Amino acid sequence: MKIGAKLHDKVDLGILLPSILLAIFGLLAIYSSTYNHPTASGNFDKQFFWLLISFGVMVVIYFLPPHFIKMITIPLYSFSILTLLLVLVMGKTVYGSQSWLGIGNLGGQPSEFAKIALILFLAYWISRKTTEINSIRDLAVTLTAGFLPIMLILMQPDMGTAIVFGLLTLFMIFWGGISLFGLFVVLSPGIVTFASLFGTLSLVITLIVILAILIIFKKDLFVSATVFVVNIAAGFFFDYLYNILQPHQQKRIETFLDPNSDPLGAGYNALQAKVAIGSGGLAGKGFMEGNQTQLRFIPEQWTDFIYCVVGEEFGFIGSLIVISLFLIIFFRLFKLSATTSDHFSNMVVMGILILLFIHFAINIGMNVGITPVIGLPLPFLSYGGSSLLVNMSLIAIALNIHKNRKRYD
């Protein structure tokens, strides 16, 4: 079946236009938050340069042959693992993480580009006709592919990005058709680890619930005992994980549990961000008129806290427009996945949707104080060439799939 000659049949404007508008919102917010800053005044020019580069890359990806993207999945994943290893040996330390690889001012974060590689590889592996996601062997391969980059990223260390990779892997396994029991086996250790945050009583209650669910599933004794032991180990693993975190990361967890525990330290940015958003009111204070932004109450506001610039200077209306643009992208990606009959393409589109949604939900949650501050950028808006290039590349892959969506009918 041929695709029609109309523009909307070749290009999903519901995905492309909101992405461009969000990038423009980001440029305005970056300009406002860095214009009078003594060390960041050139960030607007750099972000604009990367936006132009991203458009060029988008055009190239859009016109790639439909099977080329599938062909490069394994080489791309292998290359991304290699770069994650290289960054541990010769990477530069930025914001406390050895996560940047490059020469001079040129380079980027391998972990950002590894997101594309992981989405494509998981989509390829799970969509293979010979893969049975509920078999122990294939599930183990899937989890290994997902958690190998996580371990390398944790060694940088970059806890926020590692969490994104973990959630992305779990959601793609779920979308790949894992059984309810399989999903329980994969998710329960994470739930137990999260429960450990709230103390011993919470951990014990969660383990009792896990045991009760295992009894309901009525699996054989060996399988049930193995799953339960893994969950107990996950509870103790949290203590180990907590101890290897940097002090500022431990403070962020403590601040998440009690936002007012360190108002001048780890909780400072989150509290000031809420003040900025709240002070914006309905229509905002106006472009470059926000007190919290122009007086630099929030350090590095053009990165993870860019959303509070929008909230303060463009108000509730501006914040709502940004959220609406994201929701339009999510809806269009979900609709594209529903109209794409090819399993690989379907998995890729859902991977893109999941990744963007995780960043969207956690970043805005950080800005309004309902999720921990774990250093995740807001897609298209936050300052950062690697992040912008990767997000635009993901949009281009979705547009490529849209253009070729009926070739497999």
N, C-alpha and C positions, 0 to 999 in steps of 0.2 A: 504494500500500500504506500502510495507516494504522499509526501507532506505537501499541503497546499502552498500556493505562491504568496499568500497574504503574510504580512510582517509578523503578526501575532502567532502565526502557525510555525514560523521559523525561529522567532525569539520570544521567550516568555517575559514580556515586559513587567509582569507582576513580580518577577524575581530580580530583573536587571535594574529597573528604575528605583525601587526602594533602596537597593544596595548603593546606588550612586548618590541618592539623597542623604542617606546616612553618612556616607563619606564626606559630603559637603557640610553636614551638621558637625562632623568631627573636625573639619578644617576650621570652621568658625570658632568652635570651642577651644581648639588648640591655639588659634591666633589670640583669642581673648585672654587665655590663661598664661601665655608666654610673652606677650607683647612688651610688658614692662619688666620682665624677669631678667636679672643680670646674667644668667648663664644659659637660659633656654630660649632666648629671643629668636634664634635661627631655626627652631624646631618646625615652625610653620612651613618654611621653605623646603626643609627636608621631607616633611610629610607630603607636600604638594609634588615634589619630585618622585616620591615612591608611588603616589597615586597615578602619575603619568606612566611610570614603569608598569604598574599593575594593569592599566588599561591595555598596554601593548601585549602583555602576557595573556590577558583575557582573550584578545583577538586570536592569538596563536592557538590557544587551547580550544576555542570555539570551533576552529576549522580543522582540528585534528580528525583523522579517519576514525569512525566509531569503534573499531576493534583495537586501535592503537593504545587507548587508555588501559584496556584489559591486558594487553601484551606486556606493558611495562610494570605491572604490579609487583612481581617478585624482584626484578632488578632495583626498582625504586625502594622497596622495603629493605633490601639488603644494603643499599647505599645509605639509607637513613640510619640503620643500626651502626654502620661504619662511622658516620659523622658524629653519632652520639658517643661512640668510643673515643674518637679523636678529640672531642671537646673536653673530655676528662683529662686528656694528656696535655693539650696545647691550647685550651680554651681560655678566654678572658673572663675575669670575674666582674659581673655587673649586678648591683643591688644585692650583694651577698651570695650570688650563685655563679658558679663557673659554667656559664651557659652560652657564651657568645664565641663564635668562631669566625675569624676573618683576618684581613691584612689591612693595617691602618684603619681608616674610617669605613672601609668596605667590608661587608660581611653580614651575618645574621645569626639567628638562634636555630640550630639544627632541630631542636624539639618542636618548633613551629612547623617546619617542613615535614617532620615525621608524622604529623597529624594526617596529612594527605596520604602518605605512604601506608599508614595503619588502616585508614578507611578503605583504600583500594585493596589492600591485601586481605583484610577480613571479608570484604565483599566477594573477592575472588574465591577464597577458600570455602566460605560458607555456601556459596552458590554453585559449587561444583556438583555435578550429578552424582559423583561417587562419595560425597561427604554426607555423613549422617551425624548431625549435630548432637544427637542424644547418645551416641556411642562414646564410651570413655576415651577411646583413642583420638577421635576427631575433636571432641571437646577439649582434651588435653592440649592438642596442637593449637586450637583456637586461643585458649587461655595463655599458652606459652607465647604465642605471637603478640598477644596484647600486653602481657606483663613483662616481657623482655625489655621493651623501651621504658617501662615504668621503673624498673630497677636501675637502669642507667640514668634516668632523669632524677631519681631520688639521690643518686650519688653526687649530683651537681652541687648542692641539693636544690630541687625546685618542687616543693610539695604541691603547690597549686596546679601546675601542669601535670604532675603525676596523677592527681585526683581526676583531672579531665580525661586522661588516657584510660584510667580504670573504669570510669562511668561509661565512656564511649564503647569500650570493649563489652561491658555487661549488657548495654542496651542493644548493641548489634547482635549479640548472641540471642537475646530475647526476640528481636525482630527476625532472626534466622530460623525461628521455629522450635526452640528448645522446649521440652516438656515442662509441666508445672513443677514436677519433682526436681528436674535438672536445674530449673531456675532457682528453686529453693536452695539447692546444694551450692550454687554459685554465689547467691546473695547473702546467705546466712552468716558466713564468716565476717563480711563487711558490717552486717547489722550488729553482730556481737562486739566487733571492734569499736563501733560507734557507741554502743551501750557502755563500754568500758570508760568512756569519757566522763560518765556521771557517777562513777564509784563502784564499789564491790557489790552493794545491794542490787544496783541496776544490772550488773553483769550476771549475778546469780539468777535473778528473775528472768532475764533473757534466755539463759541456758535452759531453764525449766520449760519455757515456752518452746524452745527448739526441740527439746526432748518430747514434749507432748505432740508436736507436729510430726515428728518422726514416727511416733506410735500410730497416728492417724493414717500416714501413708502406707503402713504395714509392709515395709520392705524387709528383706531378710536381715537376720541379726548382724551379719558381718558388715553389710552396707550401712545400716543404721549406726552401728558402733563406730565405724570409720568416720562418718559424717560428724558425729557428736564429738569425737576426739579432735577433729580438725577445727571445730568451733571453739573447743576449750583452748586449743593452741592459739587461735586467733585472738582470744581474750588476753592471753599472756603476751602475745606478739605486740599488742598495743604499748605495753610498758617499754619494750625494747625500742619500738619505733619512736616513742615520745622522747626517750633518752638520747637518740641520735639527731634529733631536731636541733636547729640553731636556737639559742635563747630567745631571739625575737619571734621565731615561729611558735615556740612554746607559749610565749606571751599572747600571741594571737588566739591560740586555742583557749587559754584562760579568759581572754577578753570576750570570746564568743559565748562562753558559758556565763560570764558576768560582765556585760558591756561597760559597767561603771567601775570595774576593779582597777583600771589603770587609765584614768581619763587624760593624763598628760603624757602617756607613753603609747602602748600598743593600741589603746582605744581612742587615741586623739583624732586620727584621721576619720574614723567612722562617725564619731560624735560631731566633728566639724562639718562633715558631709551632710549629715541630717539637718544641721543648722542652716547650711547653705540652701538645701532643697526647700526647707520649710519657709525660709525668708523670701523665696521667689514668688510666693502667692499664686494668683490665678494666671497673670500674664507676664510675670517676671519683672526684674528691675531694668531690663534693657541690655542690649549688646554692649559689653565692656563696662557695665555699670554695677556689677555685683561686688559688694564689699568683701565677702569671703574670698572671692576669686582675685580681685585686683589688689587686695592687701595681703595676698599670699598666706592666708590662714592655713591652707592645706598644702603640704609639700608635694611636689611632683604631681600636681592635680591633673596635668594633661595626659597621664597614663591611666592608672586604674580608677581614678575618681573623676573622669571626664564627665560622667553623667550628672554629677552635682553642679558642674558649670552650666549645663543645659537647664537644670532645675532652677538654679538661682537667676540666670539672666533671661531665660525664655519661659519660666514659670511652669505651672501645671499644664498649660496648653502645649508648650514646647516638649515637655516630658511625655505627654500623651501622644504627640505626633511621633516621637522617636519609638515609643513602645508599639504604636500602631504599624509603623513601617516594618519593624521586626516581625510582628504577627502576620502581616501580609506575606512576607518572605516565607515564614513557616507554613502558612496555609498553602501557598503555591507549591512549595517543595513536597508537601504531603500529597497534594493533588497529582503532582507529576509522578510520584512513586506509585500512585494508584492506577495511573494510565500507562505505566511502563510495563510491558509484559515480560521483558528480559529480566531474569532474576538478579544477575550481576548489577545491572543498571539500577534496579529497584533498591538493592542493598546499598549502593553507593549514594543514591539520593537520600535515603534514610540516615546514612552515616553523616552526611553533610548537615542535614536537619538537626540531628542529635547534637553534633559538635557545636553548632551555632547556638542552639538552645541552652546547652550547659553553660557556655560563656555568658550568654544574655542573662540567664536566671541568677547565676552566682554573682556576676558583676553588679547588677542592679540591686541584688540582695545586699551586697557589701555596702553600697551607697546609702541604702535606707535602713541598714542595721539589722537585717534578719538572717544574714549568712556571715560566716567568719571571713575576715580579710585575708585572702590567700593569694593575692597578687595576680589576678586574672584580668586581662584587658577586655574592654567592651568591643566586640567586632565592628570594624569599619570606622569607629569613632576614636578609640584610644590611639595615642601617639605610638608609632613603632612601624618601621618599614617591613620587617619580617611578617608581623601579624597581618598588616594590610594586604601584602602580596599574597599570603596564603589564603586569606578569606576571599579575596577577589578571584583567585585561582579556583577555589571550591565553587564559587558562583559560576565561573566559566565552564567547569565540568558539568554542572547541572544544566546549563544552557546547551551544551553539546549533546547531552542525553535527551533534552527536550527536542532538539532539532532532529535527532535520529530515533525518536521514540517508537516509530511505527515500522522500522526496518525489520524487526524481528517477528512481526505478525504473520 
